[in-house]
Amino acid sequence: MIVTTSDLYRVAYGRFAVGAYNINNMEQALGLFRGHLQAQAPFIIQISKGARKYAGVKMLEAIIRACDDAFPDAVYAVHLDHGDETTCYECIDSSFYSSVMIDASHEPYEENVAITRRVAERAHARGVSVESELGVLGGVEEHISVDEKHAMLTDPDEARDFVTRSQCDSLAVAIGTSHGAYKFTGSQGLHLDRIEAIQRVLPGFPLVMHGSSSVPREEIERINAAGGRLDPSAKGVDDDEFARAVPLGVTKVNIDTDGRLVWMRAHREHLRDHPENFDFRKPGEAFIQAYADFVEHKARKLLSAGALAATRDAIARTHSRRPGVEPGSTRRRVTDQQPRPIPPRPATQSEARL
């Protein structure tokens, strides 16, 4: 069932992070649903501007609705990834999306605040959550291209001011990740101290990690062994660090590049091993299961594996206290998206050691 992103955050905060995966076609959607049922985990489907252009808006919605019927036990939200203001309004008015991400991080700070506030006002009136971004991630992915020397970590005090003034519901923070397959060199990694500093000034507020693919070395090697030419130095986020970020307020983790690598690996290996085959469904079937196994693994790293039943029950209890609210509707979601006090935060890792 489709639920609101804010509902998922309320259940997940401090307990687990919700994996957010981009889809572009039927095979990705099938693997995503199958894998999360294998893991018994809730999740977020992300649709980018590139995906909307590639497959078409109606096609993507139809694929998701079909999966909703085929996998009735799944609990998930539908999210616009890296939208401009116009695209955000289109998704808000469609009554299909659980949340939208307005990406105005490339604009001057005051303009970012103003754009996000406009989108939030429109979204909240329709029961839709808003994610925004502060700071600048480096790397390349779809229409996003930022030289690493221009990447900037999110300033905690600025983050608090931004959330207060923009009324966004979650904040994507720049904490050392980057878009695409070439994220880190040497011993670089997540700035967990920066996440903790942001949580200290925004206790209980959902933080989002973009550019969080792990770019497994095994995937790169298998792709290249099957004819690919990826740079073997490609390196991503150590997915063991996800568990360390969860108690610091990271509630949503975006993963896209890894899914593309699984796609390339499954198809290249099938075509190499079965040169006689001309049935394109065969490599598609191989990818669906490979992707399902991949997202099941990620759910364990995000600590969301096994949380499906508890998430469903918690959301049902919340909505049972609101007459007229119907969780899981694929046509219209109603939520309590009024400005709300930030709940008490769990202890940070530093405090827990005291």
C-alpha positions in Angstrom: 0.0 0.0 0.0 1.1 3.5 -0.7 1.6 5.6 2.5 2.7 9.1 3.2 6.4 9.6 3.5 5.9 11.4 6.8 4.2 8.3 8.2 7.3 6.2 7.3 9.6 8.8 9.0 7.6 8.8 12.2 8.0 5.0 12.5 11.6 4.9 11.3 13.3 7.8 13.1 16.1 6.5 15.3 15.2 2.9 14.6 16.1 2.4 10.9 16.5 4.2 7.6 14.1 3.8 4.7 15.8 2.9 1.5 14.8 5.1 -1.5 15.4 3.6 -4.9 15.0 5.1 -8.4 13.0 3.2 -11.0 12.8 3.7 -14.7 11.0 0.5 -15.9 9.0 -2.6 -15.0 11.9 -4.8 -14.2 13.3 -2.4 -11.6 9.8 -2.0 -10.0 9.3 -5.8 -9.9 12.8 -6.4 -8.3 12.2 -3.5 -5.8 8.9 -4.9 -4.6 10.1 -8.5 -4.5 13.3 -7.7 -2.7 11.5 -5.7 0.0 9.0 -8.4 0.6 12.0 -10.8 0.9 13.4 -8.5 3.5 10.1 -7.6 5.0 11.0 -3.9 4.9 9.1 -0.7 3.9 10.7 1.4 1.2 10.4 4.5 -1.0 10.1 4.5 -4.8 11.8 7.5 -6.3 11.0 8.9 -9.8 13.4 11.4 -11.3 12.9 13.9 -14.0 15.0 11.7 -16.2 12.8 8.7 -15.5 9.6 10.7 -16.2 11.1 11.7 -19.6 12.4 8.2 -20.4 9.3 6.1 -19.6 6.6 8.7 -19.4 4.6 9.8 -16.4 1.5 7.7 -17.0 3.6 4.6 -17.7 5.5 4.9 -14.5 2.3 5.4 -12.5 0.7 2.4 -14.2 3.7 0.2 -13.4 3.6 1.2 -9.7 -0.2 0.7 -9.5 0.2 -2.7 -11.1 2.9 -3.6 -8.5 0.6 -2.4 -5.8 -2.0 -4.9 -6.9 0.5 -7.7 -7.4 2.3 -7.2 -4.0 -0.5 -6.2 -1.6 1.7 -6.7 1.5 4.2 -4.0 0.4 4.3 -0.7 2.4 6.0 2.1 0.5 5.9 5.8 -0.5 6.2 7.4 -3.9 8.7 10.3 -4.1 9.8 12.8 -6.8 13.6 12.9 -6.8 15.4 16.2 -7.6 12.5 18.1 -9.0 12.4 21.7 -10.1 9.5 23.9 -8.9 7.3 23.3 -11.9 7.7 19.5 -11.7 7.0 19.5 -8.0 3.7 21.3 -8.6 2.8 18.7 -11.3 3.4 15.9 -8.9 1.6 17.5 -6.0 -1.5 18.2 -8.1 -1.5 14.6 -9.4 -2.6 13.2 -6.1 -0.3 10.2 -6.7 3.0 11.2 -5.0 3.6 10.8 -1.2 6.3 13.5 -1.3 8.4 15.7 -3.6 12.0 16.8 -3.4 12.5 20.4 -4.5 16.1 20.9 -5.4 17.0 24.5 -5.3 20.4 24.0 -3.6 22.2 25.5 -6.5 20.4 28.8 -5.9 21.5 31.5 -3.4 20.4 30.6 0.1 17.5 33.1 0.4 16.1 31.9 -3.0 16.4 28.3 -1.9 14.4 29.1 1.3 11.8 31.0 -0.7 11.3 28.3 -3.4 11.1 25.6 -0.8 8.6 27.5 1.2 6.3 28.0 -1.9 6.5 24.3 -2.7 5.8 23.4 1.0 2.7 25.5 1.2 1.3 24.0 -2.0 2.3 20.5 -0.9 1.0 20.6 2.7 -2.4 21.8 1.4 -2.6 18.5 -0.5 -1.2 16.2 2.2 2.2 15.8 0.5 5.6 16.0 2.2 8.5 18.1 1.0 12.2 17.3 1.0 14.8 20.0 0.3 18.5 20.1 0.1 21.1 22.3 1.8 24.8 22.2 1.0 26.2 20.9 -2.3 27.0 17.3 -3.2 29.7 16.7 -5.8 29.6 14.1 -8.6 27.5 13.4 -11.7 24.1 11.7 -12.0 21.4 12.5 -14.6 21.2 16.3 -14.9 23.3 16.9 -11.8 27.0 17.7 -12.3 29.1 19.4 -9.6 32.9 19.5 -9.5 34.2 18.2 -6.2 36.0 21.4 -5.4 32.6 23.2 -5.4 31.0 20.6 -3.0 30.1 22.1 0.4 29.1 20.4 3.6 25.8 21.5 5.3 26.2 24.0 8.0 24.2 23.0 11.1 23.1 26.5 12.1 22.1 27.3 8.6 20.2 23.9 8.5 18.1 24.9 11.5 17.3 28.3 10.1 16.4 26.7 6.7 14.0 24.2 8.2 12.3 26.8 10.3 11.8 29.2 7.5 11.1 26.9 4.6 8.8 24.5 6.5 10.2 21.5 4.7 9.5 18.1 6.2 13.0 16.5 5.7 16.4 17.8 4.7 18.9 16.3 2.4 22.3 17.2 3.9 25.8 17.2 2.3 27.9 15.1 4.7 30.6 13.7 2.3 28.5 11.6 -0.1 28.4 12.4 -3.8 26.4 11.5 -6.9 27.4 8.8 -9.3 29.9 5.9 -9.1 33.1 7.8 -8.4 32.5 9.1 -4.8 35.6 8.6 -2.7 39.3 8.1 -3.0 41.7 6.8 -0.4 40.1 6.7 3.1 37.4 9.3 2.6 33.9 8.6 4.0 30.9 10.0 5.7 31.3 13.0 8.1 29.4 11.4 11.0 30.4 14.3 13.2 28.6 16.7 10.9 25.5 14.6 11.0 25.6 14.6 14.8 26.0 18.4 14.8 23.0 18.8 12.6 20.9 16.5 14.7 21.9 18.5 17.8 20.2 21.6 16.4 17.4 19.7 14.7 16.4 17.0 17.2 13.9 14.6 15.9 13.9 16.0 12.4 14.4 13.5 9.5 17.7 13.8 7.6 18.3 12.4 4.2 21.5 11.0 2.6 21.8 11.4 -1.2 24.5 9.8 -3.3 24.6 6.7 -1.0 25.4 3.9 -3.4 28.2 1.6 -2.3 29.6 0.9 -5.8 30.7 -2.7 -4.8 34.1 -3.7 -6.2 32.7 -7.1 -7.1 30.0 -5.5 -9.3 32.7 -3.4 -11.1 34.9 -6.4 -11.6 32.0 -8.6 -12.9 30.9 -5.9 -15.3 34.4 -5.5 -16.7 34.9 -9.3 -16.9 31.8 -9.4 -19.1 33.0 -6.7 -21.5 32.5 -3.4 -19.5 35.0 -0.7 -19.2 34.3 0.9 -15.8 37.1 2.6 -13.9 38.2 0.0 -11.2 38.9 2.9 -8.9 35.2 3.6 -8.5 34.3 3.6 -4.9 31.1 4.4 -3.0 29.7 4.6 0.6 30.6 1.8 3.0 27.1 0.5 3.7 28.2 -0.5 7.2 28.1 3.2 8.0 24.4 3.3 7.5 23.8 1.8 10.9 26.0 4.4 12.5 24.0 7.2 10.8 20.5 6.0 11.9 20.7 7.1 15.5 21.9 10.4 14.3 18.7 11.2 12.5 19.3 9.8 9.0 15.9 8.4 8.1 16.0 8.2 4.3 18.9 6.9 2.2 19.0 7.4 -1.6 20.5 4.5 -3.7 20.5 4.7 -7.5 23.9 4.0 -9.0 24.1 0.6 -7.4 20.9 -0.4 -9.1 22.3 0.6 -12.5 25.4 -1.5 -11.8 23.3 -4.5 -11.0 21.4 -4.0 -14.3 24.6 -3.8 -16.3 26.1 -6.8 -14.6 23.0 -9.0 -15.0 22.6 -8.2 -18.7 26.2 -8.3 -19.7 26.8 -11.7 -18.0 23.7 -13.2 -19.6 24.6 -12.0 -23.0 28.2 -13.2 -22.6 27.1 -16.6 -21.3 24.2 -17.1 -23.7 25.2 -15.7 -27.1 22.6 -18.0 -28.7 19.7 -16.3 -26.8 17.5 -13.7 -28.6 14.7 -13.7 -25.9 15.2 -10.3 -24.2 13.0 -11.5 -21.3 15.7 -13.9 -20.1 18.2 -11.3 -19.0 15.3 -9.3 -17.7 14.3 -12.2 -15.4 17.9 -12.5 -14.3 18.0 -8.8 -13.4 14.7 -8.9 -11.5 16.0 -11.5 -9.1 19.5 -10.0 -8.8 18.0 -6.6 -8.0 15.6 -8.2 -5.4 18.6 -9.8 -3.7 20.5 -6.6 -3.8 17.7 -4.5 -2.1 17.2 -7.3 0.5 20.9 -6.9 1.4 20.6 -3.1 1.6 17.5 -3.4 3.8 19.6 -5.3 6.3 22.3 -2.7 6.2 19.7 0.1 6.7 18.2 -1.8 9.7 14.8 -1.8 8.0 14.7 -5.6 7.4 12.0 -7.2 9.4 10.3 -3.8 10.1 7.4 -4.3 7.6 4.7 -5.6 10.0 5.5 -3.1 12.7 5.5 -0.2 10.3 2.1 -1.3 8.8 0.6 -1.6 12.3 2.0 1.7 13.5 0.6 3.5 10.5 -2.8 1.8 10.9 -3.0 2.8 14.6 -2.1 6.4 13.7 -4.8 6.7 11.0 -7.4 4.9 13.2 -7.2 7.9 15.5 -8.0 10.2 12.6 -11.6 9.8 11.4 -12.0 9.8 7.6 -8.3 9.0 6.9 -7.6 6.0 4.7 -4.0 4.8 4.7 -2.8 3.0 1.6 -5.0 4.8 -0.9 -3.3 4.9 -4.3 -5.5 7.8 -5.3 -5.3 10.3 -2.4 -3.3 10.4 0.8 -4.4 12.5 3.7 -2.0 13.3 6.4 -1.5 15.6 9.4 1.0 17.9 7.5 0.4 20.9 9.7 3.4 22.6 11.3 4.3 20.4 14.3 6.7 20.6 17.3 9.9 18.6 16.8 9.7 15.5 19.0 12.4 14.8 21.6 15.4 13.3 20.0 17.1 10.0 21.0 20.5 10.3 22.6 23.4 10.9 20.2 26.2 8.4 20.0 28.5 10.6 22.1 25.8 11.0 24.8 25.1 7.3 24.8 28.8 6.7 25.7 28.5 8.9 28.8 
